[in-house]
Amino acid sequence: MKAHDGMYIGGNWRPAADTGTIAVVNPADEQVIGHVPAGTAEDVDAAVRAARAAFPVWAATPPAERGAAIGALRDALAARVAEIAETVTAELGAPAQLAQTVHAGLPVLVAGSYAELAASYSFEERIGNSTVLLEPLGVVGAITPWNYPLHQIVAKVAPALAAGCTIVLKPAEDTPLTAQLFAEAVHEAGLPAGVFNLVTGLGPVAGQALAEHPGVDLVSFTGSTAVGRQIGAIAGAAVKRVALELGGKSANVILPSADLAKAVNVGIANVMSNSGQTCSAWTRVLVHTDQYDQAVALAAEAVAKYVPGERVGPLVNAKQQQRVRAYIEQGIAEGARLVAGGPEAPHETGYFVAPTVFADVTPEMTIAQEEIFGPVVSILRYEDEDDALRIANGTVYGLAGAVWGERDEAVAFARRMDTGQVDINGGRFNPLAPFGGYKQSGIGRELGPHGLAEYLHTKSLQF
């Protein structure tokens, strides 16, 4: 894999302040595929200064021109889809088809949506005797995760650019090569120097320096709730804005009126996609007691099709593999019934975990409460809709979910769920719909006009 040995700051690749590097490992075979610089606070400071210097001109650039620049970035990403997919497969372990369609294809779609939105968004409105202006916040510190490396970059950078902000990106240390490809696309698209800057490095070093930097006006972070709390505390002390997209424990509620087989099969596919490393995965399946045994049998049959190394890739690193296997062992210890999979590694090499299904899971069990972030499904039974709602809402999270059943009935149930996004009967992805959570799943929204609004100040002029 191609890897830059410097940082992208001020429109050029420049040497890092320190000689330290981070090894990038292919999780499928545990081989090192490249090295990137381990950024320091000095690198972050240089990047923030470049973003600060570029901000006045970019903020004053007409929105239509900003949209055109995002369109050029979209085109540059589209031209690199094959290379991006290959890189994501190498550093994340995503199966080739998933890497092509989701990891490489979806960001192109999202970038395109902001190219259009920048030109059409209303940055000014008249209310009574006031003119209300929506102005760019300033410099954005974007800290992105490894599970959807390019999508999460685009979901932050594209709306920030559309709003007129400048950006410093600190990507996850497990998947920095994809971020470097994105920086190449930015350069190819011809964005003004300093509008976008990239610093690779470790979270406790470069990430913390970015969150603490006084020149950063907004920190946009996607990752664990634990780290999100730390970033929220840092931002709170400085009274700066944050946008946090954090963990989830989403419920897949199957009402008695649903097509049970379809609901179970789609639900299993949802969790197995990206090896379960999806914050919005429907990891808790809620089934009426009369249909419970049938649903368990369907789930066991469905998960058998997901063979590690074929339809299911590895987890991102050894630590994540150990973490997920420990959760499986804890589920067994707490009395859940193992229907498929288990804690044993399916391959000697690579960070694989066997796709796992638990039955007889009760709401208070650890595997029903905590985010596992692996290919693990828990099936819970409920007695009636009120019981199902109590279970669905009974975690500290509220990021996503699903409901299956007669349409009006399903919509009525979804309205009562404490979660930020609910798919009804397999509703398809909408890149313009807001994505984000309730409770400890985060603060703020991504995608579409709501995602753009996160990067804007509001000012009113009375006359």
C-alpha positions in Angstrom: 0.0 0.0 0.0 1.2 3.5 -0.8 1.8 5.6 2.3 2.9 9.2 2.7 5.6 9.9 5.2 4.4 13.4 6.0 1.3 15.4 6.9 -1.0 17.3 4.4 -0.9 20.8 5.8 -1.4 24.1 4.0 -2.0 22.5 0.6 1.2 20.4 0.6 2.7 17.3 2.1 5.3 18.3 4.6 7.6 16.3 7.0 6.2 15.5 10.4 7.7 17.2 13.4 8.8 13.9 14.9 10.3 10.7 13.4 7.8 8.4 15.1 5.6 6.2 12.9 2.5 4.0 13.2 2.4 0.6 11.6 -0.7 -0.1 9.5 -1.6 -3.8 9.8 -3.9 -5.9 7.5 -6.2 -7.5 10.0 -6.9 -10.5 7.7 -3.3 -11.8 7.7 -1.7 -9.6 10.4 1.0 -8.3 8.0 2.3 -4.7 8.1 1.3 -3.0 4.9 2.7 0.5 5.6 3.7 3.2 8.0 2.4 6.7 8.6 3.7 9.5 10.8 2.7 9.6 14.5 1.7 13.2 14.7 2.4 15.4 17.7 0.9 18.5 19.2 3.4 20.5 17.0 1.9 19.0 13.9 -1.6 19.7 15.1 -0.6 23.3 15.8 0.8 23.8 12.3 -2.4 22.3 10.8 -4.7 24.5 12.9 -2.7 27.6 12.0 -3.0 26.7 8.3 -6.8 26.2 8.7 -7.1 29.5 10.7 -5.2 31.4 8.0 -7.4 30.0 5.2 -10.7 30.5 7.0 -11.5 34.2 6.1 -11.2 33.7 2.4 -13.0 30.4 2.3 -15.8 31.7 4.6 -16.3 34.6 2.2 -16.4 32.3 -0.9 -19.9 32.3 -2.3 -21.8 29.1 -1.4 -22.2 28.1 -5.1 -18.5 28.2 -5.5 -18.0 26.1 -2.4 -20.5 23.7 -3.8 -18.5 23.5 -7.1 -15.3 22.7 -5.1 -17.1 19.9 -3.3 -18.3 18.7 -6.6 -14.7 18.5 -7.9 -13.8 16.6 -4.7 -16.7 14.2 -5.4 -15.4 13.6 -8.9 -11.8 13.0 -7.6 -13.2 10.4 -5.2 -15.3 8.8 -7.9 -12.2 8.4 -10.1 -10.4 6.6 -7.2 -13.2 4.2 -6.2 -11.2 1.1 -7.1 -8.1 2.3 -5.3 -10.1 3.3 -2.2 -11.9 0.0 -2.1 -8.6 -1.9 -2.3 -7.1 0.2 0.5 -10.1 -0.2 2.8 -9.9 -4.0 2.2 -6.2 -4.0 3.1 -6.3 -1.9 6.3 -9.8 -2.7 7.6 -10.4 -6.2 6.2 -13.7 -5.4 4.6 -14.8 -7.9 1.9 -14.2 -6.6 -1.6 -17.8 -6.1 -2.5 -18.6 -4.2 0.7 -15.5 -2.1 0.2 -16.5 -1.2 -3.3 -20.2 -0.4 -2.8 -20.3 1.0 0.8 -16.9 2.1 1.9 -15.9 3.6 -1.5 -19.3 4.2 -3.2 -21.3 5.8 -0.3 -18.9 8.7 0.3 -19.2 9.7 -3.3 -22.9 9.9 -2.9 -22.7 11.9 0.3 -20.1 14.3 -1.2 -22.5 14.9 -4.2 -25.4 15.7 -1.9 -23.3 18.5 -0.2 -22.2 19.8 -3.6 -25.8 20.4 -4.4 -26.8 21.5 -0.9 -24.1 24.2 -0.6 -25.6 26.0 -3.6 -29.3 25.6 -2.5 -29.1 26.0 1.3 -30.6 29.2 2.7 -27.9 31.0 4.7 -30.1 34.0 5.3 -33.8 34.6 6.2 -36.0 37.5 7.2 -38.0 37.1 10.5 -40.1 40.2 11.3 -37.7 43.1 11.5 -34.7 40.9 11.7 -32.4 39.3 9.2 -31.0 36.0 10.5 -27.6 35.0 9.1 -26.1 31.5 9.3 -22.4 31.9 9.3 -19.5 29.4 9.3 -18.3 28.4 12.8 -14.6 28.6 12.0 -12.0 25.8 12.2 -13.3 22.3 12.7 -11.3 19.6 14.4 -12.6 16.3 12.9 -11.7 13.1 14.6 -12.9 10.0 12.7 -13.2 6.3 13.5 -11.8 3.2 11.7 -15.0 1.3 11.0 -16.2 3.4 8.0 -13.0 5.4 7.4 -13.9 7.3 4.3 -17.6 7.7 4.9 -17.0 9.3 8.3 -14.4 11.6 6.8 -16.8 12.8 4.1 -19.7 13.0 6.5 -17.7 15.6 8.5 -15.6 17.3 5.9 -18.2 17.8 3.1 -20.8 19.7 5.3 -18.0 21.7 7.0 -16.7 22.8 3.6 -20.3 23.6 2.4 -20.8 25.8 5.5 -17.6 27.7 4.9 -15.5 26.2 7.6 -11.9 25.0 7.3 -10.8 21.6 8.7 -8.1 19.7 10.4 -8.7 15.9 10.2 -7.2 13.4 12.6 -8.2 9.9 11.3 -8.2 6.7 13.2 -4.7 5.2 13.5 -5.9 1.8 12.3 -7.1 3.1 8.9 -4.9 6.2 8.0 -4.1 5.2 4.4 -7.7 5.8 3.3 -7.4 9.3 4.9 -4.3 9.9 2.9 -6.1 9.0 -0.3 -8.8 11.5 0.6 -6.1 14.2 1.1 -4.8 13.3 -2.4 -8.3 13.8 -3.8 -8.6 17.1 -2.0 -5.4 18.3 -3.6 -6.5 17.0 -7.0 -9.8 18.9 -6.7 -7.9 22.1 -6.2 -9.3 23.2 -2.8 -7.5 26.3 -1.6 -4.4 25.7 0.6 -5.2 25.3 4.2 -8.9 24.7 3.8 -8.4 21.0 4.5 -5.5 19.6 6.5 -4.5 16.1 7.6 -2.6 15.0 10.7 -2.2 11.3 11.3 -1.4 10.1 14.9 -2.6 8.4 18.0 -5.8 9.5 19.7 -4.3 10.3 23.2 -1.6 12.5 21.5 -2.8 14.1 18.2 -6.5 13.7 18.9 -6.3 15.2 22.3 -4.1 18.0 21.1 -6.7 18.8 18.4 -9.6 18.8 20.8 -7.7 21.0 23.2 -6.3 23.5 20.7 -7.6 27.0 21.3 -7.7 27.7 17.5 -10.4 25.0 17.0 -14.0 26.2 17.2 -15.8 22.9 16.9 -14.7 19.3 17.6 -16.6 16.7 15.6 -15.9 13.2 16.9 -17.2 9.8 16.0 -16.2 6.9 18.2 -16.8 5.3 21.6 -19.0 6.9 24.2 -16.1 6.8 26.7 -13.8 8.9 24.5 -16.8 11.1 23.6 -17.2 12.0 27.3 -13.5 13.0 27.4 -13.8 15.2 24.4 -17.0 16.7 25.7 -15.3 17.6 28.9 -12.3 19.2 27.1 -14.6 21.2 24.8 -16.8 22.2 27.8 -13.9 23.6 29.7 -13.1 25.8 26.7 -16.8 26.5 25.9 -16.4 25.3 22.3 -19.0 23.4 20.2 -18.9 19.7 19.9 -20.7 17.2 17.7 -20.5 13.6 19.0 -21.7 10.5 17.2 -21.1 7.7 19.7 -22.2 4.2 20.6 -25.3 2.2 20.0 -27.3 -0.9 21.0 -30.0 -0.7 18.5 -33.2 -2.8 18.7 -34.7 -4.7 15.8 -38.3 -5.0 16.8 -40.3 -7.7 15.0 -44.1 -7.2 15.5 -46.4 -10.2 15.2 -47.8 -8.8 11.9 -44.3 -8.8 10.3 -42.9 -11.1 7.6 -40.8 -13.0 10.2 -38.4 -14.7 7.8 -37.6 -11.4 6.0 -37.2 -9.5 9.2 -34.8 -12.0 10.7 -32.8 -12.5 7.6 -32.4 -8.7 6.9 -31.6 -8.2 10.6 -28.8 -10.8 10.6 -27.4 -9.3 7.4 -27.4 -5.8 9.0 -25.3 -7.0 11.9 -22.9 -9.1 9.9 -22.2 -6.3 7.5 -18.8 -4.8 8.2 -18.2 -7.7 10.7 -20.6 -6.1 13.2 -18.4 -3.0 13.4 -21.2 -0.6 12.9 -22.5 1.7 15.6 -26.1 1.6 14.3 -26.2 -2.2 13.9 -29.5 -3.9 15.1 -27.7 -6.1 17.6 -30.8 -6.8 19.7 -33.6 -8.7 18.0 -37.0 -8.5 19.9 -39.5 -11.2 19.0 -43.0 -11.9 20.4 -43.0 -15.0 22.6 -45.3 -16.9 20.3 -42.8 -16.6 17.4 -39.6 -16.8 19.4 -38.6 -20.4 18.7 -39.2 -19.9 15.0 -37.2 -16.7 15.0 -34.2 -18.4 16.7 -34.3 -21.2 14.2 -34.4 -18.7 11.3 -31.5 -16.7 12.8 -29.3 -19.8 13.1 -30.0 -20.8 9.5 -29.3 -17.2 8.3 -26.0 -16.7 10.2 -24.6 -20.0 8.8 -24.3 -18.3 5.4 -21.8 -15.8 6.8 -18.5 -17.6 6.6 -15.5 -15.8 8.2 -13.0 -14.8 5.5 -15.7 -14.9 2.8 -18.8 -12.9 3.6 -17.5 -11.7 6.9 -14.2 -10.0 7.3 -11.9 -9.8 10.4 -12.2 -7.3 13.2 -9.9 -4.3 12.9 -7.2 -5.4 15.3 -6.2 -7.9 18.0 -7.6 -5.8 20.8 -11.0 -5.6 19.2 -11.0 -9.4 18.6 -10.1 -10.1 22.2 -12.8 -7.6 23.4 -15.6 -9.3 21.3 -14.6 -12.8 22.3 -14.7 -11.7 25.9 -18.3 -10.5 25.5 -19.2 -13.8 24.0 -17.7 -15.6 26.9 -19.6 -13.3 29.3 -22.9 -14.0 27.5 -22.4 -17.7 28.0 -21.4 -17.2 31.7 -24.5 -15.1 32.3 -26.8 -17.8 31.0 -27.5 -16.9 27.4 -27.9 -19.9 25.1 -25.4 -20.1 22.3 -27.2 -20.9 19.0 -24.4 -20.3 16.6 -20.7 -19.3 16.7 -18.9 -18.9 20.0 -15.6 -17.4 21.4 -13.2 -19.7 19.6 -11.3 -18.0 16.8 -12.4 -19.5 13.4 -8.9 -19.0 11.9 -5.4 -19.2 13.3 -4.3 -16.1 11.4 -6.3 -12.9 11.2 -8.5 -11.1 13.7 -11.6 -13.1 12.9 -14.5 -13.8 15.3 -17.2 -16.4 14.5 -20.6 -14.9 13.6 -22.5 -15.5 16.9 -26.2 -15.7 17.8 -27.5 -15.9 21.4 -31.0 -16.9 22.4 -32.7 -16.7 25.8 -31.1 -13.3 26.4 -32.7 -11.2 29.1 -32.7 -7.3 29.0 -30.3 -7.0 32.0 -27.6 -9.2 30.6 -24.3 -7.5 29.6 -24.6 -8.6 26.0 -28.0 -6.9 25.9 -26.8 -3.6 27.4 -23.3 -2.9 26.2 -22.0 -2.2 22.7 -20.0 -5.3 21.5 -19.0 -4.0 18.1 -18.6 -7.4 16.5 -20.7 -10.0 14.7 -22.9 -10.9 17.7 -26.7 -11.0 17.8 -28.9 -11.3 20.9 -32.5 -12.5 20.6 -34.9 -11.4 23.3 -38.5 -12.2 23.8 -41.4 -9.9 24.6 -45.0 -10.4 25.8 -46.8 -7.4 24.2 -45.9 -4.1 22.5 -45.5 -2.2 25.8 -43.0 -4.9 26.9 -41.2 -4.6 23.6 -41.0 -0.8 23.9 -39.7 -1.1 27.5 -36.9 -3.5 26.3 -36.1 -1.4 23.2 -35.8 1.8 25.2 -34.0 0.1 28.1 -30.4 1.0 27.4 -28.3 4.1 27.8 -28.1 4.3 24.0 -30.5 5.6 21.3 -28.7 5.7 18.0 -30.8 3.6 15.5 -33.3 0.8 15.3 -35.8 -1.1 13.1 -39.4 -2.1 13.3 -41.1 -4.7 11.2 -44.9 -5.2 10.8 -48.0 -3.7 9.3 -47.0 -0.3 8.2 -49.2 2.0 10.4 -48.6 -0.3 13.4 -44.8 -0.2 12.8 -44.7 3.6 12.3 -46.7 4.1 15.5 -44.3 1.9 17.4 -41.2 3.7 15.9 -42.6 7.0 17.1 -42.4 5.8 20.7 -38.8 4.6 20.4 -36.1 6.7 22.1 -33.7 6.6 19.2 -32.4 8.9 16.5 -33.2 6.9 13.4 -35.6 4.0 12.8 -35.9 1.9 9.6 -39.5 0.7 8.9 -39.7 -2.7 7.1 -36.2 -2.3 5.8 -36.5 1.3 4.7 -33.6 2.2 2.4 -30.8 4.5 3.3 -31.4 8.2 2.7 -28.2 10.4 2.5 -30.2 13.5 3.2 -31.9 12.3 6.4 -30.3 13.3 9.7 -28.2 10.7 11.5 -27.4 10.9 15.2 -28.5 9.6 18.6 -30.5 10.2 21.7 -29.1 9.7 25.2 -25.5 8.5 25.4 -25.4 7.9 21.6 -24.3 11.5 21.0 -25.0 15.2 20.4 -25.8 16.6 17.0 -26.6 15.2 13.6 -24.8 14.2 10.4 -25.9 14.1 6.8 -28.2 16.4 4.8 -29.2 19.9 5.8 -29.2 19.0 9.5 -25.6 17.9 9.2 -24.7 21.2 7.5 -26.4 23.2 10.4 -23.9 21.7 12.9 -21.2 23.9 11.3 -23.0 27.2 11.4 -23.3 30.1 13.8 -26.6 32.1 14.0 -26.6 35.9 14.0 -29.6 38.2 13.9 -29.6 41.8 12.6 -32.5 44.0 13.6 -33.5 46.9 11.4 
